[in-house]
Amino acid sequence: MGLRARFLSTAAAWFALVAATLIVAPLMLRERMPDPVAMHWGPSGAPDRSMSFTASLLFEVGMWVLIGGGACVAALVNATTLRRRASRMALGALLGGTGLFFLGLQAVTLAANLDAPDWRQAGHLGWTALLAVAGLVLGGWLGGLAARPGPDDQPERAAATSRRFPLRPGQRAVWVSSVRSGLLAAIGGSVLAVGTGLAVVALVGGDGMLWTPAVITLLAGLVAVTFSSVRVQVTEEGVVLFYGPLRLPRKRIPIAKVERAWSEELFPSNVGGWGIRGLPGAVTVMLRGGECLVIGYVSGGRLAVSIDDAENGAALLNTLVARASTGPGAR
């Protein structure tokens, strides 16, 4: 069985398994569920919206069919999509992440409505709401890893000759560039403000049910602000990525792990959207479309960062890699 057939058969089996679970689980608990069922919870954790049992079932299954089925169809009709490892991993992450997300969401919803005489008396949502988020992250990671094995057909532009930067023997050089997404920073700041407001109300008003949405909102805002900017530094020791206004966290790539670097035009449509996309070994930091610094690892993976003056950064990095491979203690 070829790579494409294996991917499609595995994706179809996973799609069918999730769809069957989303249908069978609610039907098995039908007699213990109110009708309508609670489907939305407010900031206090109490249910505030309902939907008929049949409509809720069709909604959950329909969303999975739209997303999971769409990913399967995309892989079926476009054979070239599966030839690139990054594309396979993106589809695998989408199927795995959304599949476990919907299963987790359904589990939380069923547990809250179970044995409730009326939807208004459904259980409050606390930290269990994070089950769906955990499923999204874990499923995306596992799905990407499962789709990783196999060949990786790189586009011609990525195979261009790696340029070098002229340096005299013993001459030292450093390259630094940065990029910032004003939109993501604004969104993150707004979310942080909302989370702070909820925390203040919970603290002053004594409403303990507000702490859960406050913490979740604060964490989401902090993540958005942190990854709204990136600064890249190339030195003889390797590459360092500094995230956020505080330049934390940091990602270090030793020079010994770099095989070569190049500049490549990439856009959100090429990598699956904005932000940090992909999985370990095939990551793209996409804060603005256009010129990107792409670093190829000795292990075969790659890291792409949307950054200004990427061509000169790649040229200097190639020079430093060549110097490290021929100097004392070369790999």
Secondary structure, DSSP 8 states (H G I E B T S, - for coil): --HHHHHHHHHHHHHHHHHHHHHHHHHHTGGGS-SSEEEEE-TTSSEEEEE-HHHHHHHHHHHHIIIIIHHHHHHHH-GGGGGSHHHHHHHHHHHHHHHHHHHHHHHHHHHHHTT-SSGGGS---SGGGHHHHHHHHHHHHHHHHHH--S-----GGGGS--------TT----EEEEEE-HHHHHHHHHHHHHHHHHHHHHHHH--GGGHHHHHHHHHHHHHHHHTTEEEEEEETTEEEEEETTTT-SEEEEEGGGEEEEEEEEE-HHHHTSSEEEEETTEEEEESSSEEEEEEEETTS-EEEEE-TTHHHHHHHHHHHHHHHHHSTT--
